[in-house]
Amino acid sequence: MLILDRPSDTYSVWIDDVLYGENPSYEIEAFSLSQCYNCIKVYFDDVKIFTVPALYIGSVSQTPLAPNYDEDVVVSAALSGDAEVDQVLLSYTCDLMWHNVSMNKFDYVFNATIPSQPHGTFVQYRIYANDTNGNWVISSTHSYVVSDTIPPEIVEISWTPEEPSQDDTVKVAANISEPVDGSGVDKVLFSFKDSFGQWWNTTMTYDDASGLWNVIIPQQPHNTTVQFYIIAYDNVGNTAVGEHYFYAILPEFSFTTILLLALASTTLTIMITKKARAQNKLYP
Ligand SMILES: [Ca+2]
């Protein structure tokens, strides 16, 4: 026990209720506190006196603190002590295997990198260091879980037929992408506005064969403009909201049909005219 008498600025050291000295001249190299004080004038602490090792790992940190599946993690360790450092190793595991990597010194800090890992991976690591006398010290074990903070990517949206008539249902297909190390696509919501201006929500269905998410929009009357958009979710709730798309329901006679009819009509007129001229030649 270390008792500090603040008014007289003296302290005394008691071990097992035996006074070992007052204002001792020897240096306390390190101690840990377990209590504060019990009165105004006299402060005391339970102390554990120990010798500072010749080499010890002062602090361990990592960057970033919450790594994503696409981020490497740099682990840094600050070493202290009088001994000369021989080597420092970062030992990490993502499964059952422990991997050892030599740490590189930069100023007084040693650094090494844990490569990026898939979403959800539980990574543990610790630092091993030894001095030139072969004395090893080991840090406590640190850990993190790899996260996914990136929304899915809406790669492409298409629909068929591209110019539907009122007799057509329309199939919308969405290509949604998540990296192989990401959490994966959970669901895709589909919203569309019908001929009455009413918005409808449904979910798209994943098709293994094509790798696309599909939905069918029911027939809509002609002169309607259908509007739709999608929201893609990954398995940890990141969302990607797509842009709005529009298509118009063509009238019963499409532009192509009208063009064909016009061509046919023109051809018929020419034929009649030619026939009339031919008749005029025969019977002038
Ligand atoms: Ca994601």
Boltz pocket constraint, residues with backbone or C-beta under 6 A from the ligand:
constraints:
  - pocket:
      binder: B
      contacts: [[A, 148], [A, 149], [A, 150], [A, 151], [A, 152], [A, 178], [A, 182], [A, 183], [A, 184], [A, 234], [A, 238]]
      max_distance: 6.0
